[in-house]
Amino acid sequence: MGRIKRQQNSNDNIKYTLANLNLRDEKSTEGNIITVIPAGSKVQVIDAEEDWYEVIYNGLRGFVYNEYLSKTQYTWTDTEVRSFADSASNPVTILPAKSRVQVLQVIGDWSRVIYDDIEGYIFNVFLSNDGMPPGTYDFTYFDTDMVIFVNDNNIKSQTRNLITTNLKNRFTYVFEKGENNQWVLLYKWSSTVGAPSTPTITGTFYINGRKPYFGSDIYRVKYATRIRGSYYYHSILFNPEGTEIIDDTLGEALSHGCIRLAIENAHWIYDNILDTTTVVIY
């Protein structure tokens, strides 16, 4: 079963500040403050990494810390936005399936969101990371036999490769298209995934871009291949200069949301996996 790639629109690079936020001239808490962006302000995202976003606010360009920006989610069905976190409250508008919303706050079973400058509340069950309904795939073999999972579900990719990551078992699998369009497993790699407080996104995504490295004044990662937004496959952690490994932990849930791999594995993806390659993460 194939998945439909969502079309981008003019709001794809817009986020909102969740608190008064320092706009700095570099990706560091020691960077000079250009201005303070008030809470609830709209910013245009230029680039995204695990901890820092490069943004434009009121014509000023700089860096802000990721934790204080709204989170992107998508409706997977036509969904009512309500005036309060209550199903009995008045509907504000109805969003079509695959609408991109910015989540400002999660309150129990509801999310306070903004869509096209309209603010309201959506019941959480109608939101997902990829705009697809929960349980679209048959996950019977996802934890036990990834080869059966990808082939039984007839997962499509626009390139000769396919990547899956199991967040429970913390493994990443790389497939290549073989005879009769069957997926053949090339690699199975131990991976470190997002911590419970900063989880890795789940769903179906498409590789879109890469960086030889990124980081801050605290760390650097190498061979970063973008899954979506600020989520990447990348190496274990180096010091800021990139000369020494400072954390080579794999097989744990402790990242800020990216998926860490051994250096040689991150390098392989960086060199070999083409943009538009399908990625399935659950």
C-alpha positions in Angstrom: 0.0 0.0 0.0 1.6 3.3 -1.1 1.5 6.5 0.8 0.6 9.9 -0.7 3.2 12.5 -0.2 1.6 15.6 1.2 1.8 18.8 -0.9 3.7 21.7 0.7 2.1 25.2 1.0 3.2 28.7 2.0 2.8 27.9 5.7 5.2 25.0 5.8 8.0 27.1 7.2 6.0 29.0 9.9 6.3 28.3 13.6 5.2 30.1 16.8 7.2 31.0 19.9 5.9 29.3 23.1 7.6 31.8 25.4 9.7 35.0 25.2 12.6 33.8 23.2 16.1 35.1 22.6 17.1 35.5 18.9 20.8 34.9 18.9 23.6 35.5 16.4 24.9 31.9 16.7 23.8 28.4 17.8 24.8 28.9 21.4 23.4 30.2 24.7 26.5 32.3 24.7 25.6 34.0 21.4 24.8 37.7 21.3 21.1 38.4 21.7 19.8 40.2 18.6 16.3 40.7 20.0 13.8 39.1 22.3 10.9 37.6 20.4 7.6 37.8 22.4 5.7 34.7 23.2 3.1 33.8 20.5 5.1 35.4 17.7 5.2 34.0 14.2 8.7 33.2 12.8 9.8 31.9 9.5 12.1 28.8 9.6 15.1 28.9 7.3 16.8 25.8 8.6 16.3 23.2 11.4 18.7 21.1 13.5 18.1 19.0 16.5 18.5 21.8 19.1 18.5 25.0 17.1 16.4 26.6 14.4 17.5 29.4 12.1 14.6 31.8 11.7 13.6 35.2 10.5 11.6 37.5 12.8 10.6 41.0 11.7 13.3 41.0 9.1 16.0 39.9 11.7 17.7 36.6 11.0 19.2 34.5 13.8 19.0 31.3 15.9 16.5 30.1 18.5 16.3 27.1 20.8 14.0 24.4 19.4 12.3 23.6 22.7 10.5 27.0 22.7 8.9 26.7 19.3 5.6 25.1 18.3 5.5 21.5 17.2 4.3 20.4 13.8 1.4 17.9 13.5 -1.1 17.0 10.7 -4.7 16.1 10.6 -5.3 12.7 9.1 -9.1 13.2 8.5 -11.4 16.2 8.2 -11.2 17.6 11.7 -13.1 20.3 13.7 -11.1 23.0 15.5 -13.1 24.0 18.6 -13.1 27.1 20.6 -12.3 25.3 23.9 -10.8 21.9 24.9 -14.3 20.4 25.0 -16.4 18.6 22.4 -19.4 20.6 23.4 -17.7 23.9 22.5 -18.4 25.8 19.3 -16.5 24.7 16.2 -14.1 27.4 14.9 -13.5 25.8 11.5 -13.1 22.4 9.8 -9.6 21.5 8.6 -9.3 19.0 5.7 -7.2 15.9 6.0 -3.4 16.4 5.9 -3.6 20.0 7.1 -0.4 21.2 8.8 -1.0 22.7 12.3 1.3 24.1 14.9 0.8 22.7 18.4 1.2 25.3 21.1 0.1 23.2 24.1 -1.2 19.8 24.9 -3.9 19.7 27.6 -4.9 16.2 28.4 -6.6 14.7 25.3 -6.6 18.1 23.5 -4.1 20.2 21.6 -4.2 24.0 21.4 -3.2 24.7 17.8 -2.8 27.4 15.2 -3.7 26.9 11.5 -3.4 29.8 9.0 -3.6 32.2 12.0 -6.7 30.5 13.3 -6.3 29.3 16.9 -8.4 26.6 18.6 -8.4 23.1 20.0 -8.2 19.7 18.3 -8.8 16.3 19.9 -5.4 14.5 19.9 -6.6 11.4 18.2 -7.1 13.3 15.0 -3.4 14.4 14.8 -0.4 12.5 13.6 3.2 13.2 12.7 2.7 12.3 9.0 -0.9 13.0 8.2 -1.8 9.3 8.0 -4.3 7.5 10.2 -3.0 5.3 13.0 -2.7 1.6 12.1 -2.6 2.1 8.3 0.0 -0.7 8.1 -0.3 -4.2 9.5 2.3 -4.2 12.3 2.0 -7.9 13.1 5.7 -8.5 12.2 7.1 -5.1 12.8 8.9 -6.2 16.0 9.8 -9.7 14.9 10.5 -9.8 11.2 11.0 -6.5 9.4 11.5 -8.2 6.0 8.0 -9.7 6.2 6.6 -6.4 7.4 7.9 -4.3 4.5 7.0 -6.8 1.8 3.6 -7.9 3.2 2.6 -4.2 3.4 3.9 -3.6 -0.1 5.6 -0.4 1.1 6.7 1.9 -1.8 9.8 4.0 -2.3 10.7 6.3 -5.2 14.3 5.1 -5.0 15.9 1.7 -4.9 16.1 1.8 -1.1 13.8 1.9 1.9 14.6 2.6 5.6 12.7 1.6 8.7 13.4 2.3 12.4 11.8 0.3 15.3 11.7 2.7 18.3 10.8 -0.1 20.7 13.7 -2.4 19.7 15.9 0.5 18.7 17.1 -0.9 15.4 17.3 0.8 12.0 16.9 -1.4 8.9 18.1 -0.6 5.3 16.5 -2.4 2.4 17.3 -2.6 -1.3 14.8 -3.4 -4.1 15.5 -6.9 -5.3 13.8 -9.3 -7.8 10.1 -9.0 -8.3 10.2 -5.7 -6.5 10.7 -7.5 -3.2 12.7 -5.6 -0.5 15.9 -7.3 0.5 17.5 -6.5 3.9 21.0 -5.0 3.5 21.7 -3.8 7.1 20.4 -3.9 10.6 22.0 -1.3 12.9 21.6 -0.6 16.6 20.3 3.0 17.0 19.7 5.5 19.8 16.3 7.2 19.5 14.4 10.0 21.2 14.1 10.2 25.0 10.5 10.0 26.4 10.5 13.8 26.9 11.8 14.4 23.3 10.4 11.5 21.3 11.3 10.6 17.7 8.5 11.3 15.3 6.5 8.3 14.1 5.0 7.7 10.7 6.1 7.6 7.0 8.5 10.2 5.8 10.7 11.0 2.8 14.4 11.8 3.0 15.0 15.4 2.0 18.5 16.8 2.3 21.7 16.3 4.3 24.5 18.1 6.1 28.1 17.0 6.6 27.7 18.0 10.3 25.8 20.2 12.7 26.0 21.0 16.4 26.5 23.7 18.9 29.0 24.9 21.5 28.4 21.6 23.4 28.5 18.9 20.7 28.8 18.0 17.0 27.2 15.2 14.9 28.4 14.1 11.5 26.8 12.7 8.3 23.3 14.0 9.0 20.5 12.9 6.6 17.2 14.7 7.1 14.1 12.7 7.8 11.8 15.7 8.3 12.3 19.2 9.7 14.8 18.9 12.6 14.8 15.1 12.7 17.8 13.3 11.2 19.8 10.1 11.0 23.2 11.1 12.1 26.4 9.9 13.9 27.1 9.5 17.6 28.2 12.7 19.4 31.5 14.4 19.0 33.0 17.4 20.9 32.2 20.8 19.2 35.3 20.6 17.1 34.4 17.2 15.8 37.8 15.7 16.8 36.8 13.4 19.7 33.8 11.2 20.5 32.0 12.3 23.7 29.1 9.9 23.6 29.0 6.6 21.6 25.9 5.2 23.3 23.6 3.2 21.0 20.5 1.2 21.6 19.0 3.6 24.1 16.2 6.2 24.2 18.0 9.5 25.1 18.4 11.7 22.1 16.5 15.0 21.4 14.5 13.2 18.7 17.1 12.4 16.1 18.2 8.8 15.4 21.9 8.2 16.2 24.0 5.6 14.4 27.5 4.4 14.5 29.8 6.7 12.5 30.2 4.3 9.6 26.5 3.6 9.4 25.5 7.3 9.4 28.2 7.9 6.7 26.7 5.1 4.6 23.2 6.6 4.7 24.7 10.0 4.0 26.5 8.8 0.9 24.1 6.3 -0.5 20.5 7.1 0.4 18.9 9.4 -2.1 16.3 12.2 -1.4 12.7 11.0 -1.6 13.6 7.6 -0.2 10.8 6.3 2.0 11.4 6.1 5.8 9.0 4.3 8.2 9.4 4.9 11.9 7.3 3.3 14.7 
